[in-house]
Amino acid sequence: MHALQGVRVLDLGTYLAGPFCATVLGEFGADIIKVERPDTGDNLRRFGTETDCGDTLVWLSESRNKRSVTLNLADPRGLELLRELITTADVVIENFRPGVLERWGLGPEAIQELNPRAILLRVSAYGQSGPNRDLPGFARIAHAFSGLAYLAGEPGGTPVTPGSTSLADYMTGLYGVIGVLMALRARESTGRGQVVDLALYETIFRALDEIAPAYQQFGFVRERMGADTVNVLPHSHYRAKDDRWVAIACSNDDMFARLTRAMERPELADADQLGPKANRLAARDLVNALVGEWVGSLPCEEVLARCRAAQVPAGQLYSIADIFDDPQYRHRETITVEDSRIGPLAVPGVIPALSDTPGEIRWLGPELGAHTDDVLGELLRRAPEEIARLRADGVI
């Protein structure tokens, strides 16, 4: 038994944000039907590192548990098949520019007429309304527009993309999951679906803690701070003697006092020195220099051991090689090795862990159109001969 067993999702999206929402739903048992173009499929198949099976590592990892169905939506017969699939779906996911669904005759009103219980998740760069609604955008643009990229980097330096990852796509996908689950819950009472409207930039802006109220109340414009954190200290990255990096997070005065004892400098936590947060913030460079000098005098493992003994939150900055060697990752099965078209492949595991209805990875990103015959036969009752004709005509 899976938490979302019995829920059917049509994934019409491309690339990552909308499809990632479908991926998470599929990990917990939803039946994900991925609709793609017959010849080329989703562009995500070519986004990332190429493999011998013809699809990229990103596709194999992020399209797991989906059934791939090909439909030529430029052909009226393909659109009709899509309409029929919509009548069987609980959720429809798209992340085209606003207006694309409407041009196909499949806007929210049309979908509700076909299937009043269907929930429509719409993901776009700027949302379905507003002066920017028609502009294109990807995660990098969302990082810029949300204010995140402005904050990332060293003081006075070039703004950077945090982690060189498509963070906005993943976060928007997760907010999409939240929206879909809430809409499913509301449907239990109303019997009707609704539209979930998400903009890539909004999900990043939502995660920027107090940046908005601090500006509105005090006119404070936060600038790039490198590894530091705006309101607490020491809360940064420090290089150890063996050239490994350590993250230390002291979020209050008590934690700082414990750190000073680990440093064998307890006097630094006195009230007339650096004990009160206000004093530390006023002497940011001094605090970072003192902590940096201490960390730099010891190998990484010794720093971590002393911090653990003093109950100070600290951790090594891991590369992916460190992650593969770490027993915590192995214990939690955060890395799962699955057999796919290219053999064993390490991919991130399923989260969160549910005690009674856990998620699972049943297969990795499928071959283009691998499930077309099954879905058209099973759901739309098309005979093998008709499916063969549709394929010959380029409809599927």
C-alpha positions as a Markdown table, in Angstrom:
| # | Residue | x | y | z |
|---|---|---|---|---|
| 1 | Met | 0.0 | 0.0 | 0.0 |
| 2 | His | 1.3 | 3.4 | -1.0 |
| 3 | Ala | 0.1 | 6.8 | 0.3 |
| 4 | Leu | -1.1 | 8.0 | -3.1 |
| 5 | Gln | -2.2 | 4.6 | -4.5 |
| 6 | Gly | -5.2 | 5.2 | -6.8 |
| 7 | Val | -4.3 | 8.7 | -7.8 |
| 8 | Arg | -3.6 | 9.2 | -11.5 |
| 9 | Val | -1.4 | 12.1 | -12.7 |
| 10 | Leu | -1.0 | 13.4 | -16.3 |
| 11 | Asp | 2.5 | 15.0 | -16.6 |
| 12 | Leu | 2.4 | 17.3 | -19.6 |
| 13 | Gly | 5.4 | 19.4 | -18.5 |
| 14 | Thr | 8.9 | 19.6 | -19.8 |
| 15 | Tyr | 12.3 | 20.0 | -18.1 |
| 16 | Leu | 12.0 | 20.0 | -14.4 |
| 17 | Ala | 9.7 | 22.0 | -12.2 |
| 18 | Gly | 6.3 | 20.5 | -13.0 |
| 19 | Pro | 7.7 | 17.1 | -13.8 |
| 20 | Phe | 9.5 | 17.0 | -10.5 |
| 21 | Cys | 6.2 | 17.5 | -8.7 |
| 22 | Ala | 4.9 | 14.4 | -10.6 |
| 23 | Thr | 8.1 | 12.5 | -9.7 |
| 24 | Val | 7.5 | 13.0 | -6.0 |
| 25 | Leu | 3.9 | 12.1 | -6.3 |
| 26 | Gly | 4.9 | 8.9 | -8.2 |
| 27 | Glu | 7.4 | 7.9 | -5.5 |
| 28 | Phe | 4.5 | 7.6 | -3.1 |
| 29 | Gly | 2.3 | 5.5 | -5.4 |
| 30 | Ala | 0.5 | 7.8 | -7.8 |
| 31 | Asp | 0.2 | 6.5 | -11.4 |
| 32 | Ile | 2.2 | 9.0 | -13.4 |
| 33 | Ile | 1.5 | 9.1 | -17.2 |
| 34 | Lys | 4.2 | 11.2 | -18.8 |
| 35 | Val | 2.9 | 12.6 | -22.1 |
| 36 | Glu | 5.7 | 13.4 | -24.6 |
| 37 | Arg | 6.2 | 14.3 | -28.3 |
| 38 | Pro | 6.7 | 11.1 | -30.4 |
| 39 | Asp | 10.0 | 11.9 | -32.0 |
| 40 | Thr | 12.0 | 13.9 | -29.4 |
| 41 | Gly | 10.2 | 13.5 | -26.1 |
| 42 | Asp | 10.8 | 15.8 | -23.1 |
| 43 | Asn | 13.8 | 18.0 | -23.5 |
| 44 | Leu | 14.9 | 16.7 | -20.1 |
| 45 | Arg | 16.0 | 13.6 | -21.9 |
| 46 | Arg | 18.9 | 15.6 | -23.3 |
| 47 | Phe | 19.6 | 17.9 | -20.3 |
| 48 | Gly | 22.6 | 16.8 | -18.3 |
| 49 | Thr | 25.2 | 14.1 | -18.7 |
| 50 | Glu | 24.5 | 11.8 | -21.6 |
| 51 | Thr | 24.6 | 8.0 | -21.2 |
| 52 | Asp | 24.8 | 5.0 | -23.5 |
| 53 | Cys | 21.1 | 4.3 | -23.3 |
| 54 | Gly | 20.3 | 7.6 | -25.1 |
| 55 | Asp | 18.9 | 9.5 | -22.1 |
| 56 | Thr | 20.7 | 11.7 | -19.6 |
| 57 | Leu | 21.4 | 11.0 | -16.0 |
| 58 | Val | 19.0 | 13.8 | -15.1 |
| 59 | Trp | 16.2 | 12.0 | -17.0 |
| 60 | Leu | 16.9 | 8.6 | -15.5 |
| 61 | Ser | 16.9 | 10.0 | -12.0 |
| 62 | Glu | 14.1 | 12.6 | -12.1 |
| 63 | Ser | 11.6 | 10.7 | -14.3 |
| 64 | Arg | 11.5 | 7.6 | -12.3 |
| 65 | Asn | 8.3 | 5.7 | -11.8 |
| 66 | Lys | 6.6 | 7.4 | -14.8 |
| 67 | Arg | 4.9 | 5.7 | -17.7 |
| 68 | Ser | 6.0 | 7.3 | -21.0 |
| 69 | Val | 3.2 | 7.9 | -23.6 |
| 70 | Thr | 3.8 | 9.6 | -26.9 |
| 71 | Leu | 1.1 | 11.9 | -28.4 |
| 72 | Asn | 1.4 | 14.2 | -31.4 |
| 73 | Leu | -0.7 | 17.1 | -30.1 |
| 74 | Ala | -0.4 | 18.9 | -33.5 |
| 75 | Asp | -2.7 | 16.1 | -34.8 |
| 76 | Pro | -6.4 | 16.4 | -33.8 |
| 77 | Arg | -6.4 | 12.7 | -33.1 |
| 78 | Gly | -3.5 | 13.2 | -30.6 |
| 79 | Leu | -5.4 | 16.0 | -28.9 |
| 80 | Glu | -8.5 | 13.8 | -28.7 |
| 81 | Leu | -6.5 | 11.0 | -27.0 |
| 82 | Leu | -5.2 | 13.6 | -24.5 |
| 83 | Arg | -8.7 | 14.8 | -23.8 |
| 84 | Glu | -9.7 | 11.2 | -23.1 |
| 85 | Leu | -6.8 | 10.7 | -20.8 |
| 86 | Ile | -7.8 | 13.9 | -18.9 |
| 87 | Thr | -11.2 | 12.3 | -18.1 |
| 88 | Thr | -9.3 | 9.5 | -16.3 |
| 89 | Ala | -6.9 | 11.8 | -14.3 |
| 90 | Asp | -7.0 | 13.1 | -10.8 |
| 91 | Val | -4.2 | 15.7 | -11.5 |
| 92 | Val | -3.0 | 17.4 | -14.7 |
| 93 | Ile | 0.5 | 19.1 | -14.5 |
| 94 | Glu | 1.8 | 21.6 | -17.0 |
| 95 | Asn | 4.6 | 24.1 | -17.0 |
| 96 | Phe | 4.3 | 25.8 | -20.4 |
| 97 | Arg | 4.1 | 29.5 | -20.9 |
| 98 | Pro | 0.7 | 30.8 | -20.0 |
| 99 | Gly | -1.8 | 30.4 | -22.9 |
| 100 | Val | -0.4 | 27.2 | -24.4 |
| 101 | Leu | -3.1 | 25.0 | -22.9 |
| 102 | Glu | -5.7 | 27.5 | -24.0 |
| 103 | Arg | -4.5 | 27.3 | -27.6 |
| 104 | Trp | -5.0 | 23.6 | -27.5 |
| 105 | Gly | -8.5 | 24.1 | -26.2 |
| 106 | Leu | -7.5 | 22.7 | -22.9 |
| 107 | Gly | -7.6 | 25.7 | -20.5 |
| 108 | Pro | -9.0 | 25.3 | -16.9 |
| 109 | Glu | -12.6 | 25.7 | -18.0 |
| 110 | Ala | -12.3 | 23.1 | -20.7 |
| 111 | Ile | -10.5 | 20.6 | -18.3 |
| 112 | Gln | -13.2 | 21.2 | -15.7 |
| 113 | Glu | -15.8 | 20.4 | -18.3 |
| 114 | Leu | -14.1 | 17.2 | -19.3 |
| 115 | Asn | -13.4 | 16.2 | -15.7 |
| 116 | Pro | -14.9 | 18.3 | -12.9 |
| 117 | Arg | -12.7 | 16.4 | -10.3 |
| 118 | Ala | -9.4 | 17.1 | -12.1 |
| 119 | Ile | -6.8 | 19.3 | -10.3 |
| 120 | Leu | -4.7 | 21.4 | -12.7 |
| 121 | Leu | -1.2 | 22.4 | -11.5 |
| 122 | Arg | 0.2 | 25.3 | -13.6 |
| 123 | Val | 3.8 | 26.1 | -13.3 |
| 124 | Ser | 5.4 | 29.1 | -15.1 |
| 125 | Ala | 8.2 | 31.6 | -14.7 |
| 126 | Tyr | 6.0 | 34.4 | -13.4 |
| 127 | Gly | 2.6 | 32.8 | -12.8 |
| 128 | Gln | -0.6 | 33.0 | -14.7 |
| 129 | Ser | -1.2 | 36.7 | -14.0 |
| 130 | Gly | 0.7 | 40.0 | -13.8 |
| 131 | Pro | 2.7 | 42.1 | -16.3 |
| 132 | Asn | 5.4 | 39.4 | -16.6 |
| 133 | Arg | 3.1 | 36.4 | -17.2 |
| 134 | Asp | 4.1 | 35.9 | -20.8 |
| 135 | Leu | 7.9 | 36.2 | -20.3 |
| 136 | Pro | 10.0 | 33.0 | -20.6 |
| 137 | Gly | 12.2 | 31.9 | -17.7 |
| 138 | Phe | 14.2 | 29.1 | -16.2 |
| 139 | Ala | 15.5 | 28.5 | -12.7 |
| 140 | Arg | 18.5 | 30.9 | -13.2 |
| 141 | Ile | 16.1 | 33.7 | -14.0 |
| 142 | Ala | 14.0 | 32.8 | -11.0 |
| 143 | His | 17.1 | 33.0 | -8.8 |
| 144 | Ala | 17.8 | 36.5 | -10.2 |
| 145 | Phe | 14.2 | 37.8 | -10.0 |
| 146 | Ser | 13.5 | 36.4 | -6.5 |
| 147 | Gly | 16.5 | 38.2 | -4.9 |
| 148 | Leu | 18.5 | 35.0 | -4.2 |
| 149 | Ala | 21.3 | 35.4 | -6.7 |
| 150 | Tyr | 21.9 | 39.0 | -5.6 |
| 151 | Leu | 22.7 | 37.6 | -2.1 |
| 152 | Ala | 25.0 | 34.7 | -3.2 |
| 153 | Gly | 28.7 | 35.3 | -3.5 |
| 154 | Glu | 31.5 | 37.1 | -1.7 |
| 155 | Pro | 31.1 | 40.7 | -0.6 |
| 156 | Gly | 31.6 | 43.0 | -3.5 |
| 157 | Gly | 32.1 | 40.0 | -5.9 |
| 158 | Thr | 30.2 | 38.6 | -8.8 |
| 159 | Pro | 26.8 | 37.2 | -7.7 |
| 160 | Val | 26.7 | 33.4 | -8.2 |
| 161 | Thr | 24.2 | 30.6 | -8.6 |
| 162 | Pro | 24.1 | 28.7 | -5.2 |
| 163 | Gly | 25.5 | 25.2 | -5.8 |
| 164 | Ser | 25.1 | 25.5 | -9.6 |
| 165 | Thr | 21.8 | 23.7 | -9.2 |
| 166 | Ser | 18.2 | 24.3 | -10.5 |
| 167 | Leu | 17.0 | 25.1 | -7.0 |
| 168 | Ala | 13.9 | 27.0 | -8.2 |
| 169 | Asp | 12.7 | 24.0 | -10.2 |
| 170 | Tyr | 13.0 | 21.6 | -7.3 |
| 171 | Met | 11.5 | 24.0 | -4.8 |
| 172 | Thr | 8.6 | 24.8 | -7.1 |
| 173 | Gly | 8.1 | 21.1 | -7.7 |
| 174 | Leu | 7.8 | 20.6 | -3.9 |
| 175 | Tyr | 5.4 | 23.5 | -3.5 |
| 176 | Gly | 3.5 | 21.9 | -6.4 |
| 177 | Val | 3.2 | 18.7 | -4.3 |
| 178 | Ile | 1.9 | 20.7 | -1.4 |
| 179 | Gly | -0.7 | 22.4 | -3.6 |
| 180 | Val | -1.8 | 19.2 | -5.2 |
| 181 | Leu | -2.2 | 17.4 | -1.8 |
| 182 | Met | -4.2 | 20.3 | -0.4 |
| 183 | Ala | -6.4 | 20.4 | -3.5 |
| 184 | Leu | -7.0 | 16.6 | -3.2 |
| 185 | Arg | -7.9 | 17.1 | 0.4 |
| 186 | Ala | -10.3 | 19.9 | -0.5 |
| 187 | Arg | -11.9 | 17.7 | -3.2 |
| 188 | Glu | -12.9 | 15.2 | -0.5 |
| 189 | Ser | -15.3 | 17.9 | 0.8 |
| 190 | Thr | -16.3 | 19.7 | -2.4 |
| 191 | Gly | -16.1 | 16.9 | -5.0 |
| 192 | Arg | -14.4 | 19.3 | -7.4 |
| 193 | Gly | -10.9 | 20.0 | -8.6 |
| 194 | Gln | -9.3 | 23.4 | -8.7 |
| 195 | Val | -6.3 | 25.2 | -10.3 |
| 196 | Val | -2.9 | 25.4 | -8.5 |
| 197 | Asp | -0.9 | 28.4 | -9.9 |
| 198 | Leu | 2.8 | 28.5 | -9.1 |
| 199 | Ala | 5.6 | 30.9 | -10.3 |
| 200 | Leu | 9.2 | 29.8 | -10.2 |
| 201 | Tyr | 10.4 | 32.9 | -8.5 |
| 202 | Glu | 7.8 | 32.9 | -5.7 |
| 203 | Thr | 9.0 | 29.6 | -4.2 |
| 204 | Ile | 12.5 | 31.1 | -3.8 |
| 205 | Phe | 11.4 | 34.4 | -2.5 |
| 206 | Arg | 9.3 | 32.6 | 0.1 |
| 207 | Ala | 12.5 | 31.1 | 1.5 |
| 208 | Leu | 14.5 | 34.3 | 2.1 |
| 209 | Asp | 13.6 | 34.6 | 5.8 |
| 210 | Glu | 13.2 | 38.2 | 7.0 |
| 211 | Ile | 14.5 | 40.0 | 3.9 |
| 212 | Ala | 11.1 | 41.5 | 3.0 |
| 213 | Pro | 10.0 | 42.8 | 6.5 |
| 214 | Ala | 13.5 | 44.0 | 7.2 |
| 215 | Tyr | 13.4 | 46.2 | 4.1 |
| 216 | Gln | 9.8 | 47.4 | 4.7 |
| 217 | Gln | 10.4 | 48.3 | 8.3 |
| 218 | Phe | 14.0 | 49.6 | 8.2 |
| 219 | Gly | 15.0 | 50.0 | 4.6 |
| 220 | Phe | 17.7 | 47.4 | 5.1 |
| 221 | Val | 19.0 | 46.0 | 1.8 |
| 222 | Arg | 21.0 | 42.8 | 2.5 |
| 223 | Glu | 24.1 | 42.4 | 0.5 |
| 224 | Arg | 26.4 | 39.5 | -0.3 |
| 225 | Met | 28.0 | 38.1 | 2.8 |
| 226 | Gly | 29.9 | 35.0 | 1.5 |
| 227 | Ala | 29.5 | 32.2 | 3.9 |
| 228 | Asp | 28.2 | 34.3 | 6.7 |
| 229 | Thr | 24.7 | 34.7 | 8.0 |
| 230 | Val | 23.1 | 38.1 | 8.5 |
| 231 | Asn | 21.9 | 38.0 | 12.1 |
| 232 | Val | 24.0 | 35.4 | 13.9 |
| 233 | Leu | 27.7 | 34.8 | 14.5 |
| 234 | Pro | 29.8 | 32.8 | 14.3 |
| 235 | His | 27.7 | 31.1 | 11.6 |
| 236 | Ser | 30.1 | 30.4 | 8.7 |
| 237 | His | 32.7 | 28.2 | 7.0 |
| 238 | Tyr | 36.2 | 27.9 | 8.2 |
| 239 | Arg | 39.3 | 26.1 | 6.7 |
| 240 | Ala | 40.9 | 23.5 | 8.9 |
| 241 | Lys | 44.6 | 22.7 | 9.1 |
| 242 | Asp | 44.3 | 19.8 | 6.6 |
| 243 | Asp | 42.6 | 22.1 | 4.1 |
| 244 | Arg | 39.1 | 20.7 | 4.7 |
| 245 | Trp | 36.3 | 23.1 | 5.4 |
| 246 | Val | 34.1 | 23.1 | 8.5 |
| 247 | Ala | 30.7 | 24.7 | 8.9 |
| 248 | Ile | 30.0 | 26.1 | 12.4 |
| 249 | Ala | 26.5 | 27.4 | 13.4 |
| 250 | Cys | 26.2 | 29.2 | 16.7 |
| 251 | Ser | 22.6 | 30.6 | 16.6 |
| 252 | Asn | 22.5 | 32.0 | 20.1 |
| 253 | Asp | 24.7 | 33.2 | 23.0 |
| 254 | Asp | 24.7 | 29.8 | 24.8 |
| 255 | Met | 26.0 | 28.0 | 21.7 |
| 256 | Phe | 28.8 | 30.6 | 21.4 |
| 257 | Ala | 29.7 | 30.1 | 25.0 |
| 258 | Arg | 30.0 | 26.4 | 24.4 |
| 259 | Leu | 32.2 | 27.1 | 21.4 |
| 260 | Thr | 34.5 | 29.3 | 23.4 |
| 261 | Arg | 35.0 | 26.4 | 25.9 |
| 262 | Ala | 35.8 | 24.1 | 23.0 |
| 263 | Met | 38.3 | 26.7 | 21.9 |
| 264 | Glu | 39.7 | 26.9 | 25.4 |
| 265 | Arg | 38.9 | 30.6 | 25.4 |
| 266 | Pro | 35.9 | 30.8 | 27.7 |
| 267 | Glu | 36.6 | 34.5 | 28.5 |
| 268 | Leu | 35.4 | 35.4 | 25.0 |
| 269 | Ala | 31.8 | 34.7 | 26.1 |
| 270 | Asp | 31.9 | 37.2 | 29.0 |
| 271 | Ala | 29.2 | 39.9 | 28.9 |
| 272 | Asp | 31.8 | 42.7 | 28.4 |
| 273 | Gln | 33.5 | 40.9 | 25.6 |
| 274 | Leu | 31.8 | 38.8 | 22.8 |
| 275 | Gly | 29.2 | 37.0 | 24.8 |
| 276 | Pro | 26.1 | 39.1 | 23.8 |
| 277 | Lys | 25.1 | 38.7 | 20.1 |
| 278 | Ala | 25.1 | 42.5 | 19.6 |
| 279 | Asn | 28.7 | 42.6 | 20.6 |
| 280 | Arg | 29.6 | 39.8 | 18.2 |
| 281 | Leu | 27.7 | 41.4 | 15.3 |
| 282 | Ala | 29.5 | 44.7 | 15.9 |
| 283 | Ala | 32.8 | 42.8 | 15.8 |
| 284 | Arg | 32.1 | 40.4 | 12.9 |
| 285 | Asp | 35.6 | 40.4 | 11.4 |
| 286 | Leu | 37.2 | 39.8 | 14.9 |
| 287 | Val | 34.9 | 36.9 | 15.7 |
| 288 | Asn | 35.5 | 35.2 | 12.4 |
| 289 | Ala | 39.2 | 35.8 | 12.7 |
| 290 | Leu | 39.3 | 34.2 | 16.2 |
| 291 | Val | 37.2 | 31.2 | 15.2 |
| 292 | Gly | 39.1 | 30.9 | 11.9 |
| 293 | Glu | 42.4 | 30.9 | 13.6 |
| 294 | Trp | 41.3 | 28.1 | 16.0 |
| 295 | Val | 39.9 | 25.9 | 13.3 |
| 296 | Gly | 43.0 | 26.5 | 11.1 |
| 297 | Ser | 45.2 | 25.3 | 13.9 |
| 298 | Leu | 43.6 | 21.8 | 14.0 |
| 299 | Pro | 42.7 | 19.0 | 11.5 |
| 300 | Cys | 39.1 | 18.8 | 10.5 |
| 301 | Glu | 38.3 | 15.7 | 12.6 |
| 302 | Glu | 39.7 | 17.3 | 15.7 |
| 303 | Val | 37.6 | 20.4 | 15.2 |
| 304 | Leu | 34.5 | 18.3 | 14.8 |
| 305 | Ala | 35.3 | 16.1 | 17.8 |
| 306 | Arg | 35.7 | 19.2 | 20.0 |
| 307 | Cys | 32.5 | 20.7 | 18.7 |
| 308 | Arg | 30.6 | 17.5 | 19.3 |
| 309 | Ala | 31.9 | 17.2 | 22.8 |
| 310 | Ala | 30.8 | 20.8 | 23.5 |
| 311 | Gln | 27.4 | 20.3 | 21.7 |
| 312 | Val | 28.2 | 22.9 | 19.1 |
| 313 | Pro | 26.6 | 22.3 | 15.7 |
| 314 | Ala | 29.4 | 21.7 | 13.2 |
| 315 | Gly | 30.0 | 19.6 | 10.1 |
| 316 | Gln | 32.5 | 19.1 | 7.3 |
| 317 | Leu | 31.6 | 20.6 | 3.9 |
| 318 | Tyr | 31.1 | 17.5 | 1.9 |
| 319 | Ser | 31.9 | 16.8 | -1.8 |
| 320 | Ile | 29.9 | 14.1 | -3.5 |
| 321 | Ala | 32.9 | 11.8 | -2.9 |
| 322 | Asp | 32.6 | 12.4 | 0.8 |
| 323 | Ile | 28.9 | 11.7 | 0.6 |
| 324 | Phe | 29.4 | 8.3 | -1.0 |
| 325 | Asp | 31.8 | 7.3 | 1.8 |
| 326 | Asp | 29.6 | 8.5 | 4.7 |
| 327 | Pro | 27.9 | 5.8 | 6.8 |
| 328 | Gln | 24.9 | 8.1 | 7.7 |
| 329 | Tyr | 23.9 | 8.3 | 4.0 |
| 330 | Arg | 24.2 | 4.5 | 3.7 |
| 331 | His | 22.2 | 3.9 | 6.9 |
| 332 | Arg | 19.3 | 6.2 | 5.8 |
| 333 | Glu | 19.4 | 4.8 | 2.2 |
| 334 | Thr | 19.7 | 8.4 | 1.0 |
| 335 | Ile | 21.6 | 6.9 | -2.0 |
| 336 | Thr | 19.7 | 4.1 | -3.7 |
| 337 | Val | 21.2 | 1.9 | -6.3 |
| 338 | Glu | 18.7 | 0.9 | -8.9 |
| 339 | Asp | 19.0 | -1.4 | -12.0 |
| 340 | Ser | 18.0 | 0.5 | -15.1 |
| 341 | Arg | 18.6 | 0.4 | -18.8 |
| 342 | Ile | 22.3 | 1.3 | -18.2 |
| 343 | Gly | 22.8 | -1.1 | -15.3 |
| 344 | Pro | 23.2 | -0.1 | -11.6 |
| 345 | Leu | 22.8 | 3.6 | -11.0 |
| 346 | Ala | 23.1 | 5.7 | -7.9 |
| 347 | Val | 20.3 | 8.2 | -7.4 |
| 348 | Pro | 18.9 | 10.1 | -4.4 |
| 349 | Gly | 16.5 | 8.0 | -2.4 |
| 350 | Val | 12.9 | 8.7 | -1.6 |
| 351 | Ile | 12.0 | 11.2 | 1.1 |
| 352 | Pro | 10.3 | 11.7 | 3.5 |
| 353 | Ala | 10.3 | 8.3 | 5.2 |
| 354 | Leu | 6.8 | 7.1 | 6.1 |
| 355 | Ser | 6.4 | 4.4 | 8.6 |
| 356 | Asp | 3.3 | 2.7 | 7.2 |
| 357 | Thr | 3.1 | 3.7 | 3.5 |
| 358 | Pro | 6.7 | 4.3 | 2.4 |
| 359 | Gly | 7.6 | 5.5 | -1.1 |
| 360 | Glu | 9.8 | 3.5 | -3.4 |
| 361 | Ile | 11.6 | 3.7 | -6.7 |
| 362 | Arg | 10.1 | 1.1 | -9.0 |
| 363 | Trp | 12.0 | 2.0 | -12.2 |
| 364 | Leu | 14.1 | 4.9 | -13.5 |
| 365 | Gly | 13.3 | 7.3 | -16.3 |
| 366 | Pro | 11.8 | 5.1 | -19.1 |
| 367 | Glu | 12.5 | 4.9 | -22.8 |
| 368 | Leu | 10.5 | 7.2 | -24.9 |
| 369 | Gly | 7.0 | 5.8 | -25.5 |
| 370 | Ala | 7.7 | 2.7 | -23.5 |
| 371 | His | 4.2 | 2.6 | -22.1 |
| 372 | Thr | 2.1 | 4.0 | -24.9 |
| 373 | Asp | 0.5 | 0.7 | -25.9 |
| 374 | Asp | -0.2 | -0.2 | -22.3 |
| 375 | Val | -1.9 | 3.1 | -21.4 |
| 376 | Leu | -3.9 | 3.4 | -24.6 |
| 377 | Gly | -5.1 | -0.2 | -24.3 |
| 378 | Glu | -5.7 | -0.2 | -20.6 |
| 379 | Leu | -7.2 | 3.3 | -20.1 |
| 380 | Leu | -8.7 | 4.2 | -23.4 |
| 381 | Arg | -9.7 | 0.7 | -24.6 |
| 382 | Arg | -7.9 | 1.0 | -27.9 |
| 383 | Ala | -7.4 | -2.2 | -29.8 |
| 384 | Pro | -3.9 | -3.2 | -30.9 |
| 385 | Glu | -4.8 | -2.7 | -34.5 |
| 386 | Glu | -5.9 | 0.9 | -33.9 |
| 387 | Ile | -2.8 | 1.6 | -31.9 |
| 388 | Ala | -0.7 | 0.3 | -34.8 |
| 389 | Arg | -2.5 | 2.6 | -37.2 |
| 390 | Leu | -2.0 | 5.6 | -34.9 |
| 391 | Arg | 1.7 | 4.8 | -34.8 |
| 392 | Ala | 2.0 | 4.4 | -38.5 |
| 393 | Asp | 0.2 | 7.8 | -39.0 |
| 394 | Gly | 2.6 | 9.5 | -36.5 |
| 395 | Val | -0.1 | 10.3 | -34.0 |
| 396 | Ile | 1.8 | 8.3 | -31.3 |
